[in-house]
């Protein structure tokens, strides 16, 4: 065999190995185990992938399918208008997991309380938390949207349906990730062993490994924020925006879909901000369904996620729909945003000391 033939054989072998690395197989490889928990996590990710395929199929035909676009006329527990695609995607996750035997509960930002699957509860000791369609306002105009998910172990019996064990910090998550529905459908996940991206191959009907061990740059050029809220923010956030306006090397990118903006920053570096406002200092994003899952993922990639004063993964919610401000992305960029907030706090303390002196 010639050197050329050997090189071609190696290339073919590499391509075949990549095409054979499906999501469920990758989870088992990451855990280096075929234990019951490893197989559970592999099966959980496989079910999430199935939900993603069903949602992706619906989205690709949204303009042609009756009752796929527009509003339902209802509002969710957050008081927000519900899109028809929100309802469909939420039901997809429920249907996919109902007969799985894997999860006892599903908790979604579209449901006031967790959804229990009684027949699963004796054996399914996990909870799936998810945002079925993030950025649903983009659906009607054919722009990127996503799904966000996290998995937690159920602790205790939860006999009263209160789900109190979910009111713990984000470090209790054992897996998290998102699905981006764009020119291609991508699933990005972590089980605490790095961050890995899979692309849906329509010809195989499988998510195939496309990027492994992703590392977010320590600093990036992108800042992503809705500057239409500029005058509703506290001074430190406005000061940060003025800073990036004055300095070269920064580029504004904002799509209106959290998953799309965080996906860009994961690969290119930078920072995404969704701060609180003067009237709503708690912000808009839900801790359990959006902020904590993405914080888990970004930290695994070497980045940071913060409320501006505290690491997102250390925040303990007081209810399942707790909201939180979010600053997420490259380490240096998140730290820079925090420095503006810390400077304000330092100045306030100095003023308090001065006014308290006789």
N, C-alpha and C positions, 0 to 999 in steps of 0.2 A: 504493500500500500504506500502510495506517495505521500509526501508531506502535505500536499494540497488536499488529498483525499482524507487524511487524518484531521486536517483543520475543518473540512466540511462536516465530517462526522461529529466533531466536538461542537460545532455550531448547531447542528441538528439536535444533538443531545441536550444542549443548553436550552434551546427553544422548546423542546419537548418537556423538559423538567419544569420550565416556567408554566407551560400550558397545563401541566398536571397539578400545579400547586393551587388547588382550590381553597376556598376560605376555611371549610371545616377541616381539611387536611392540615392547613397552616396552623390552626389553633393547637392541634395535637402535637405538631412539631415544636411549637413554642413551649408547650408545657413538658415536652419530652416524657410523656406519660400516656398510658391508656387507662388510667384510674377512672373511677366512676365520676369524679368531679370534672376531670379533663374531658370525658365523653359528654358530660352535661353541657359544658361550655361550648364544645364543638357543635353540639346539636342546637344550642341556643343561637349561636351565630348563624347556623344554617337556616333556622326559622326566620331570623331577622332578614337574611338575604332573600328568602322567599317573599316576605312582605315587601321588600324593596323592589323586587321584580314585578310584583302585581301593581304596585303604585306607579312604577316607571311605565308599565304598559298602558295604564290609564292616562297618564300625563301625555304620552306621545300621541294619543288619540283624543285629547281633551276637547279640541275644537270640533270634533266630529260626533262625539258621544252625547246623547241627550242628557241634560241635567248634570253635566260634569263641571260647568263653569258657573260663576256668579255666586250670590249669597243665598242662604237658606231662609233668611228672614228672622232667624233666631239669634240670640246672643249666648255666649258660653259663660262659665262661672266667673270669668274675668270681666264680664260686661262688654266683650268685644263681639262684633258681628261675625257670624260663623259662615265660612265659605263651604260650598258643597264638596269641594275636594278635601277639606278638613274632616268632614263627616265620613267620607269614603275611606280615607287613609286611616282614620282612627279605628274604623270597623275592620279594616284589613288586619291590623295588628291583633285585634281581639280574635278574629276568626282563625288566624294562623296559629295562635298559641292555645286556643281552647282545647284542642284534642292532642296537645303535645305531651302532656304529663310532666312538663318542665317547670312551669311557673304557677304559683298559687294566686298571684295578684298582678294586675297591670294598672299602672297609674299614669295618667295622661293629663296634659294641660287642658284638654277638651272635656274632661270629666270632673265633676265636682268632687267625687270620692273614688277611691280605687275600685277597680272592677275585679271581683273575686270569681275564681273558677273552682267551685266546691269539689268537683271530681278530681281535680289536680292536687288539691291541698294536702292530702295524706302523703303524697310522694314528691310534689313539686315545691321545693324549698327556696325558690328564687322569686324575685319581683322584677318585672320589667318596667322601667320608667321611660317615657318617650314624649317627644313632640312630633306628632304624625306628619304635619306639613309645616315647616318653618318658612316664613316668607310667602305665605299663601296669597298675599296681594299681588305677587308677581305672576300667578298662574294665568290669570285672564289675559295677560299681555305677553305670554310665552317667554318669560325670563326664568333664570335659575331659581329653583327652590330646593329644599332638602328635608331630611328627617334626622332627628337626634335621638340617641338611645343610651341607656345605662342599665346595668344589671347589678342588683344587690342581693345578698343572701337574706332570706327572711329570718328574723330573730324572734323567738317566742312563738306562742300559739296564735296571737292576734284574734282571740275569741270574740271580742266585742266589735271587730271591724274598724278599729280606730287607726290602725297602721302606725302606731306610735314609734315603732322601730325604724321607720323611714325618717324620723326627725333627728337624724344624726348627720355628722359632717360628711363631706364628699369623699373622704379617704376610705369610707366603707364600701365604695363602689369596687366591684371586682372586674368590671369590663365597661367600656364606653366607646362611643364613636358616632359617626354620622354617615348618611347617604347623601350624595350630591347628584341631583338629577339635572344634567346639563347636556352638552353635545354627546358625551358618553355618561353612563351611570357609574359612579364610583362609590365604593364603600370603604371608609377609613376607620380602623378600630385599634384598640389597645386592650390587652388583658394584664397590664402592668409589666409588660416585657417589650417595650418599644412601641412605635406606631407604624402601621403597615397599611398600604392602600391596595385595593382590588378594583379592577375594572370589569364591568359586565360585558362578556363576549356573547352577543346575540346568537351567533352561529352555534355555540355550545350550550347556551342557556346557563352559564356558570360565571361566577365572579372569579377572575384569574388574577393572581398576584402581579401587580405592576410596579410597586415601589415598596422596598423593605427598609425598616429601621430609619424612617424619615427623621431628620434633625432640622429644627427651625433655626435659621440664622440668629446670632446673638443680637443683631441690629438689622433693620430693614428700612426701605424707603417709604413704605406705604403707611399712611394713617387713614383709618376708615371710621367715619363718624357722620351722623346726620347733622350737618352744620345749620340746618334750618331751625334747630333747637338752641342756637347759640345764646340767645338772650334769656333762655329759661335755666341755664346752668349756673352753678356757683362760680365765683371768680377764679378759683384755681384751674378749672377746666377751660374757661375762656382764655386764661393766661397761657395755658399750654398750646391752644390753637393759635394764638397770636405768635407764640414762639416758632411753631413750624411754618407759619406764613412768612416769617422774617428770615428763616434760614434755608439755604439751598439744600437740595438733595431729598426733599420730601415730596411725595405724590399723593394726592387725595383719591381714594377709590371707595365708593360706597354703592352697594347694589340693592339695599333694602331687604336682603336675605342674609341672616346671620351665618348660615352654613357656607354660603358662597364667599362671604368676606373672610371668614376664618380660614377656609380652605386656601385662599390666595396667600394669606399671611403665613400659614403653615409652610408653604413651599418657597415663598419669596422673602419672608420676614417683614416686620412692622408691627403695628398695634391696631386693634379694634377697640373702640370705646362705645359703650352705651351707658352714659352716666345718669344718675338721678337728676331731677330738676329741683328747683326751689320749692315747688308745690308738692312734688312726689320724690323725696330724697331716696326712697327705696328703689327707684328705677322701674323698668318695665319687664325685664327678663326674669323668668322663673328659675329659681335656684336648682330644683330637683330635675327639671326637664331640659334645661338649656345650659345654664351657667356651669353647674358642677360637672356634667358629662364632658363638656368641651374643655373645662379646666383640667380634668383628669388626663385627657388626650394631649393637650398642649404641654403639660408638665412632663409627660412621658417623652415628648419630643425635644425636651430641653428648654421650653419656654416657661412663661409665668402667667398666672391669672389672678386678678386682685379686684377687690371692691374699690380700691383706691387707698384703703387703710388696712386691709386684712386680706390674706390669701383666701381665695374663693373656697378652696377645699377645706378650710378650717371653719367656715361659717356653718352654724347650726340653725336650721330652720325652726320656726315655731308652729308652722302649719305646712301642709303639703303643697300649697300654692304660694309660698313665700317668694317675694321678688328681691332682686339685688342689683345694684349697679355692677357693671362689668368692664374691666380693663384687661385685655388678653392679647398675648402675642410674644414677641421677642423679649428676652430678659431685660436688655438695656432700655428698650422703649417703654416697657411697663414701669420700670424703676424711674424713668424720667417723668412720666405722668404722676407717679406717686410723690415725687420730689416737690412738685408744685403744691400738692395738697398738704404735705408735711410743712412746707414753708408757711402756708397760711395758718396752720395749727400752731406753729412756733410763734408767729407774730401775735396771735390771739392770746397765747399764754403770757407773753411779755407784757401785753397791754393790761391783762388781768392783774399781774404782779404789780405793775406801776400804779394802777388805780386803787389797789388794796393797801398801798403804803401810805402812812400818815403824812 
